[in-house]
Amino acid sequence: MTSICVVGLGYIGLPTAAVLARAGADVVGVDVSDRHVNAVNRGELPFVEAGLGEVVADAVARGRLRAQQETPRADVYIVAVPTPFKRGPSGDHEADLSYIEAAARGIAPQLVGDELVVLESTSPPGTTEHMAEVILTERPDLSVDGTAGRPVVHFAHCPERVLPGRIMTEMVSNSRVIGGLTPRAAELARDVYATFCEGELRLTDARTAEMAKLTENAFRDVNIAFANELSIICEKLDVNVWELIELANLHPRVNILQPGPGVGGHCIAVDPWFIVSAAPEQARLIHTARNVNDSKPAHVIQRVREAAADLASPTIAALGLAFKPDVDDLRESPALSITRELAAQLPEAKVLAVEPNITEPPEALNGAPNIAFVDYRTAIAAADVVVLLVDHREFKALDRNLLDGKRVVDTRGIWR
């Protein structure tokens, strides 16, 4: 299986396409975005990811990787499209599977039998089965298991488990969980990922693989919620939470994470909701953790309002918009939502937004007349209140003398 189509050229799809091409496959990337398609065909990146640019440029130059908007014929299809959440009938968060369904409908006309279709997108249990149903509804002449002598299409789920900023390293080195709708599908998917993955490849069924990824991120979310709740408690008790965590972590069986302004990104802020929506009566702890982390931005905003309460027209520097340090990824970023909400709640203030990893202000900040996108030195020099939202390397290395006379709200504890 050397002809591979990767549907979705985002933060996961493009690195996957690149490493497969580097391993010798003929890869076509499919994306609805003209910008992403054109960038890849020029051998360039539509976003920042360490080490990816060189691999993409080399793969394109060698003719191993190209991009287009139409889904082609291929031996293997890897679906790596977004799965955001939406508000369901009950008001809770549910997975939006429309991108997966659209990808499935694009794949269906190209199938003749014996292809492998892998879902990489993080999704609720049962989504791989749903994707197969969408395709087989379009193509009733095909089957999952050869029923009535119809040609077989193999379906599997192989969730990514990489960290933005380290994707090119972890995509190769991390172990993978591969779940098939049939044992044969899992084996075929293992053979594809074995071409580039040096980690252990563990086979299971598709639902277990889907749940494994959600469990990993829910575990992280619960532990972050503990740290965030602890930080709020410590404020009330006048205790330095950063020192407290250092001391508690001296215990050999304690490893408390660091609090922050909330939780963002494409995984931890989203995936636990898929467990909650699948089993709302049972997922009580996971649901509570989500609520704790989702409420932390409002707490940060209140701290900033208190810091600026006696200033008639304060200037507020909001340092960092990405969801984690040293990346340009703004997905579900609490820092971005805090910055936008500060401008909305304090119309008399001027909010100076800073993100050293992007060159243009994000669309989410457009339309707010009291927000300006500036560099961090300009922002700090002009600010009455400095709010540290993301611990980028530039802010860690900051000359602390620049903060003299400023009112500082440090949500990451790097200036304590």
Order of alpha helices (4+ residues) and beta strands (2+ residues): beta-alpha-beta-alpha-alpha-beta-beta-beta-beta-alpha-beta-alpha-beta-alpha-beta-alpha-beta-alpha-alpha-alpha-alpha-beta-alpha-beta-beta-alpha-beta-alpha-beta
